[in-house]
Amino acid sequence: MRRFIEPEGQDLSLSDAAIPALKVVRTADNEYRVGGFVFLTEAQAVDFAQRRQKRLPARTEVASDNRAGTTAPMTAASSTTPQSAPPSSKAEQELMAAHGIQRSAAGFRAAGYIFNTLDQAVFFSTRRHGEIAPGPRLHSHQTVARQAALDALPQPAVIKSLLQSLSSPRPAPGKVRWLAGPERVSVCGVEVTLEMVHIGKAGAYDYQASHGLIDPSLKVAATGDPSGATLGYWPDYRRIDPCARRSYLEWLQGGRSDPSIPIGYVFLFFYGLEYRLLKDAAHEEAAAILAEVRRLHAIYGDNHSFSRYAKALIDVAGLLAGEEIPDPELSTEPRAQWELPLELRVALGRKVKDGVPLNAADSLAWVLASPGTYLRTPAQRCARELKALWCRRFQAKWPDGFKVTPPKATISHQYRAAAGNFSAQVAVGLPDLATISGPVNRFRQLLDAIVEDLDSYSRYLGRNPDKKETIGAAVLLPAELHDGEAGRALQSCREQLDAIVRAGEPVIAAALLPLLGVEAPAAGAKIPAATVKPLAAMLDLLDIGFEPDRRYGPAAALCGTTRLMLFNALGGGKVDPDTGAYGTARVMIEVATLAATADGEVVAAELQSISDDIATIGGLGSLERERLLALAKALLHDPPKRKETMARLASLPQAARQQVIRAAAAAVLADGRILPAEVRFLEGLHSVLGLPQQDVYSLLHRGGGADPGPVTVLAERRSAGTPLSRGEAEICLPIDVARLNRIRDETRQVSQLLADIFIDEGETSLAAAQPPQDVSRFGRLDPVHAELLWRVLSKPLATDEFESAARALKLLPDGAIETINEWGFEMFDEAVMEIEDVAFVHEHLVDRLRTMGEMA
């Protein structure tokens, strides 16, 4: 910039009308443009235009060299070209030679650039080679001539004083320096105490200079910007608003600890720290910079962006400071970086170089931080359980640790500055495990299996976040973790369940559910399928089986008053319910318990009889016999429904039916007495199977067993005997045939009389329980209820219409709904239909049921 000085008595100002003739244009900013140059005042523009047209001689001016910081006047006699004023001193010639400056017709040439003055060329040369000449620069003869001409001009006192101040040499900003400790400095007239910052003046186009460099020549406003409204994304002290400079200096002066300061000011200071450590290569200051970054991270680490950059610098600074690398930190949080963290690479590389096998923590940290590892929700939601399970399984798989062969590649880390203005390469002579994939692939397989095993536990916590410490959550954990923190609650639960098992008596479902952390239903209310499933799963995980269990055979829906028989069995005692022997034995148990409870009283002998029959059934394993015995004990307290049981009995083959009938008769006879109700049950049983009722009495007469045929009392012993005379041999005993026929008739009459006595006309015969012979639309659901379901499926029925339809089919409405929904629980684990103002089928089951009905 040039400041033009008007000689006294000379007025070159022009009116606005004269400006267009001189091609001077006033801009919107009240500046003046001439030939592509912009001037602040009208006089400057006019002078330039006149000189350009060679109408006036050169006017007196003061040339200000901003870079050198010196100002000198130039007279009209002084030429603006170097060739009119050759160097006059030997010092100037030596200076030109030292800096490689050559004199040319156009001026002073340095590195291909032309300068008007020697001092400009010298300053450029020193900056180009990274040097700033200390102290005032050497002035050329032009500067001396300009100063003499300026002094000769007649000026008023004020103007002369101003010109002298402008022309007097100003001190150069000096070399950029680092304030390692507290130091009192002046920043544009503001006295502050600063430390750990760069201060000085960088070149205008030095984009790699530290963004935190404090230029003391830049303006600082009287008021600050505490909200950071004027800060950009990448703040630079040289380009931020003067108000922001004020707030930044106040934050530095205050100890850099105000947690409410905008994060942009913290980044501005942080830029200087990373620049000092890595760009200036001040590795000897790594410990001090490391401590400061950690302090800043403790205050401002809640900001995710700053935390990420601060941790990256902490890793590098710790390495350069020679700190001991701690064990890798385990984290299941999602990572935004695409390479292993430097701290982890160094820790693992050091172990591998020393031949130390990796332990469970090392391997887990490696696989968790690997860019190719994708962590599902269970890994993040159940991080503590994942780490504990990893340690167990890693130790089981690699008890001596995992040995890694050192790769040839060594660690070379590229640090990218947060300011984006430079990058630095940090080389470490340790094996770089980030260059190999074999071990981490094996670790990833183990990790995926662990995450899969935690899936059920994670889903439970997702639905019940407040039930993490309950039994319901603990039993869903893999078995290896049951002896950990969750083990205490499980141990208490096991003790109570073991006491129930040892008692050998069924427990009411409403009393069992709270032990497992499951809410019990209201008295007599059904237990929903959503509760039964976790109940069964928890007992399986606790190695306890129970009966009746609908997973292993038909059973009534559970309610709060249902009695469950518990028994010890690994994994809950899983069996295959589709095997023929087990299915037949289950029906036999149901029929036998119906027979034993027909008289309204159950004695130990009846249970023993059923137990003996279970022991004699072939084709069963010990676990199946134990489950059947538990079923018998439960059904003796809660007998099954006769209708469904008889329907299942009718589907058995003939040989299996006979076995079931004998077991029922044995249960009746077990207590040593036969009551009319028990005889009626056996008669109804024979009627269902299409057998003659007379067989009931034969069966009872034989004690419930099959006809054994001739019984050997003594072994045959033959002897010669005594011969009879002929007369004795021909003697015949007389037989009264009429008397024999009379006895037979009397026996028949007595049997008929007994049969009439045993028949209770007020009770419906069990023969009515014979299932209809028509084919059902819905498989196991009997045809009558299937027809009612089909009508509701075709069209929802109002309450009165549904009741009329049920009565037309000779069904009770409430009982029909219960029967249909029990079938629904067997087929779909949920109720099929409900009735409110109308009877309707659940919408999500309509298509499935309609397909089943149409295919029948």
Long-range contacts (C-beta under 8 A, 24 or more apart in sequence): 1-64, 1-66, 2-44, 2-61, 2-62, 2-63, 2-64, 3-61, 3-62, 3-64, 3-166, 4-41, 4-43, 4-44, 4-47, 4-59, 4-61, 4-62, 5-59, 5-60, 5-61, 5-62, 5-73, 5-153, 5-163, 6-43, 6-59, 7-59, 7-60, 7-153, 8-153, 8-154, 8-155, 12-43, 12-46, 12-47, 12-50, 12-59, 13-42, 13-43, 13-46, 14-42, 14-46, 19-45, 19-46, 22-46, 22-49, 22-50, 23-49, 24-49, 60-149, 60-150, 60-153, 62-150, 62-163, 62-166, 62-167, 63-146, 64-166, 65-117, 65-119, 65-120, 65-123, 67-120, 67-123, 67-127, 68-119, 68-120, 68-123, 68-137, 68-172, 69-169, 69-170, 69-171, 69-172, 69-173, 70-119, 70-136, 70-137, 70-139, 70-143, 70-169, 70-170, 71-166, 71-167, 71-168, 71-169, 71-170, 72-139, 72-142, 72-143, 72-144, 72-146, 72-147, 72-150, 72-167, 73-146, 73-147, 73-149, 73-150, 73-151, 73-153, 73-163, 73-167, 74-142, 74-145, 74-146, 74-149, 75-145, 75-146, 75-148, 75-149, 75-150, 75-152, 76-149, 77-149, 78-142, 78-145, 78-146, 78-149, 80-116, 81-106, 81-107, 81-116, 82-106, 82-107, 82-108, 82-116, 82-117, 82-118, 85-140, 85-141, 85-142, 85-145, 87-118, 87-140, 87-141, 88-141, 89-141, 91-138, 92-118, 92-138, 92-140, 92-141, 95-122, 95-138, 96-121, 99-125, 99-126, 100-125, 101-125, 117-142, 117-143, 118-142, 119-143, 127-203, 132-172, 132-174, 132-175, 133-172, 134-174, 134-175, 135-172, 136-169, 136-171, 136-172, 137-172, 139-169, 173-200, 173-201, 173-215, 173-216, 173-217, 174-200, 174-201, 175-200, 176-200, 176-201, 176-202, 176-209, 176-213, 178-276, 178-280, 178-282, 180-285, 180-288, 185-216, 186-216, 187-214, 187-216, 187-220, 187-245, 187-249, 188-216, 188-217, 188-218, 188-219, 188-220, 189-220, 190-220, 190-246, 190-249, 192-249, 192-252, 192-253, 193-253, 194-249, 194-252, 194-253, 196-269, 196-272, 196-273, 196-276, 196-288, 196-289, 196-292, 197-252, 197-269, 197-272, 198-272, 198-275, 198-276, 202-238, 207-421, 208-279, 208-421, 208-422, 209-238, 209-421, 210-271, 210-272, 210-275, 210-276, 210-279, 210-419, 210-421, 211-235, 211-236, 211-237, 211-238, 211-268, 211-271, 211-272, 211-275, 211-419, 211-421, 212-237, 212-268, 212-269, 212-270, 212-271, 212-272, 212-273, 212-275, 213-237, 213-238, 213-272, 214-249, 218-242, 218-245, 219-245, 220-245, 220-246, 220-249, 221-245, 221-246, 222-246, 224-250, 226-261, 226-262, 227-262, 228-261, 228-262, 228-263, 228-264, 228-265, 231-262, 231-264, 231-265, 232-264, 234-267, 234-419, 234-420, 235-264, 235-265, 235-267, 235-268, 236-268, 236-419, 237-268, 240-268, 256-296, 257-299, 259-299, 259-300, 263-300, 263-303, 263-305, 263-306, 266-296, 266-300, 266-306, 267-306, 267-309, 267-418, 267-419, 269-296, 270-296, 270-306, 270-309, 270-310, 270-313, 270-418, 271-417, 271-418, 271-419, 273-313, 274-313, 274-415, 274-417, 274-418, 274-419, 275-417, 275-419, 275-422, 277-313, 277-316, 277-317, 277-320, 278-316, 278-415, 278-417, 278-422, 278-424, 278-426, 279-417, 279-422, 279-424, 283-320, 286-317, 286-318, 286-320, 286-321, 287-317, 287-321, 289-313, 289-317, 290-314, 290-317, 290-318, 290-321, 290-323, 293-317, 308-336, 309-418, 312-342, 312-415, 313-415, 313-418, 315-341, 315-342, 315-343, 316-342, 316-413, 316-415, 316-426, 318-343, 319-343, 319-346, 319-426, 319-428, 320-426, 325-350, 327-361, 327-362, 328-361, 328-362, 328-365, 328-366, 328-369, 329-365, 330-361, 330-364, 330-365, 330-368, 330-387, 331-368, 331-369, 332-368, 332-375, 332-379, 332-380, 332-383, 332-386, 333-380, 334-375, 334-380, 335-369, 335-371, 337-371, 338-371, 339-371, 339-434, 340-366, 340-369, 340-370, 340-371, 340-433, 340-434, 341-369, 342-411, 342-413, 342-426, 344-369, 345-411, 345-413, 345-430, 345-432, 345-433, 345-434, 346-411, 346-428, 346-430, 348-433, 349-410, 349-411, 349-428, 349-430, 349-431, 349-432, 349-433, 350-430, 352-404, 352-406, 352-430, 352-431, 352-433, 353-406, 353-430, 353-431, 356-401, 357-398, 357-400, 357-401, 357-402, 357-403, 357-404, 358-401, 358-402, 358-403, 358-404, 358-439, 359-394, 359-401, 360-390, 360-391, 360-394, 360-395, 361-391, 362-402, 363-394, 363-402, 363-439, 363-443, 364-390, 364-394, 364-443, 364-447, 366-433, 366-439, 366-440, 366-443, 367-440, 367-443, 367-444, 367-447, 368-447, 370-440, 370-444, 372-437, 372-440, 372-444, 373-440, 373-444, 373-447, 375-451, 376-451, 376-455, 377-458, 377-462, 378-451, 378-452, 378-454, 378-455, 378-457, 378-458, 379-447, 379-451, 379-454, 381-458, 381-461, 381-462, 382-454, 382-457, 382-458, 382-461, 385-454, 385-457, 385-477, 385-481, 386-450, 386-451, 386-454, 388-481, 388-484, 389-450, 389-453, 389-454, 389-478, 389-480, 389-481, 390-446, 390-447, 390-450, 392-480, 392-481, 393-446, 393-449, 393-450, 393-480, 394-446, 397-446, 402-439, 404-433, 404-436, 404-439, 406-431, 407-431, 407-432, 407-433, 407-435, 407-436, 409-435, 453-478, 454-478, 467-517, 470-517, 471-515, 471-516, 471-517, 471-538, 472-516, 472-517, 472-518, 472-534, 472-538, 473-517, 475-516, 475-537, 475-538, 475-541, 475-542, 476-537, 476-538, 476-541, 479-541, 490-542, 493-542, 494-542, 497-542, 497-544, 497-566, 500-566, 501-544, 501-566, 501-567, 501-568, 504-633, 505-633, 506-563, 506-564, 506-565, 506-633, 506-634, 506-637, 506-638, 507-563, 507-564, 507-566, 508-560, 508-561, 508-562, 508-563, 508-564, 509-558, 509-559, 509-560, 509-561, 509-562, 509-563, 509-564, 510-560, 510-561, 512-564, 512-566, 520-560, 521-559, 521-560, 522-560, 523-560, 523-561, 524-559, 524-560, 524-561, 525-559, 525-560, 526-557, 526-558, 526-559, 527-557, 527-558, 527-559, 527-560, 527-562, 529-825, 529-829, 529-830, 532-558, 533-829, 536-572, 539-566, 539-572, 540-571, 540-572, 540-574, 541-572, 543-568, 543-569, 543-570, 543-571, 543-572, 544-568, 544-569, 544-572, 545-569, 545-572, 545-573, 545-626, 545-627, 545-630, 546-630, 547-627, 547-630, 547-631, 547-633, 547-634, 548-631, 548-634, 548-635, 548-638, 549-627, 550-825, 550-826, 551-577, 552-577, 552-627, 553-577, 553-583, 553-586, 553-631, 554-644, 554-648, 554-826, 555-640, 556-638, 556-640, 556-641, 556-822, 557-821, 557-822, 557-825, 562-638, 563-634, 563-637, 563-638, 564-634, 565-630, 565-631, 565-633, 565-634, 566-630, 567-626, 567-627, 567-630, 569-623, 569-626, 569-627, 573-623, 573-626, 573-627, 575-621, 575-623, 575-624, 575-627, 579-619, 580-619, 581-617, 581-618, 581-619, 581-620, 582-619, 582-620, 582-624, 582-628, 584-617, 584-652, 584-656, 584-659, 584-660, 585-614, 585-617, 585-620, 585-624, 585-628, 586-628, 586-631, 587-645, 587-648, 587-649, 587-652, 587-656, 587-660, 588-613, 588-617, 588-656, 588-659, 588-660, 588-663, 589-614, 589-628, 589-631, 589-632, 589-635, 590-635, 590-640, 590-645, 590-648, 591-645, 591-649, 591-660, 591-661, 591-663, 591-664, 591-685, 592-632, 592-660, 592-663, 592-664, 592-666, 592-667, 593-632, 593-635, 593-636, 593-639, 593-640, 593-667, 594-639, 594-640, 594-642, 594-645, 594-664, 594-681, 595-664, 595-665, 595-667, 595-668, 595-678, 595-681, 595-682, 595-685, 596-636, 596-667, 596-668, 596-670, 597-636, 597-639, 598-668, 598-675, 598-677, 598-678, 598-680, 598-681, 599-675, 599-677, 599-678, 600-677, 601-671, 602-636, 602-637, 603-670, 603-671, 605-670, 605-671, 605-672, 606-636, 606-667, 606-670, 606-671, 607-632, 607-633, 607-636, 608-670, 609-663, 609-666, 609-667, 609-669, 609-670, 610-663, 610-667, 612-666, 613-663, 613-666, 617-659, 642-766, 642-769, 643-769, 646-685, 646-688, 646-766, 646-769, 646-770, 646-771, 647-769, 647-771, 647-782, 649-685, 649-688, 649-689, 650-688, 650-689, 650-770, 650-771, 657-689, 658-706, 661-685, 661-686, 661-689, 661-691, 661-699, 662-699, 662-704, 662-705, 662-706, 665-699, 665-700, 665-704, 666-703, 666-704, 666-705, 668-700, 668-704, 669-700, 669-703, 669-704, 674-700, 676-757, 676-758, 676-760, 679-758, 680-758, 680-759, 680-760, 680-763, 680-766, 681-766, 683-758, 683-766, 684-765, 684-766, 684-767, 684-769, 685-766, 687-765, 687-766, 687-767, 687-770, 688-766, 688-767, 688-769, 688-770, 693-755, 697-751, 775-856, 776-856, 777-852, 777-853, 777-856, 778-823, 778-849, 778-852, 778-853, 778-856, 779-827, 779-852, 779-856, 780-823, 780-826, 780-827, 781-819, 781-820, 781-823, 784-809, 784-810, 784-811, 785-811, 785-816, 785-819, 785-820, 785-823, 786-853, 788-816, 788-820, 789-820, 789-832, 789-833, 789-841, 789-849, 790-853, 792-833, 792-839, 792-840, 792-841, 793-841, 793-846, 793-849, 793-850, 793-853, 796-838, 796-839, 796-840, 796-841, 797-838, 797-839, 798-837, 798-838, 798-839, 799-835, 799-837, 799-838, 799-839, 801-839, 802-835, 802-838, 802-839
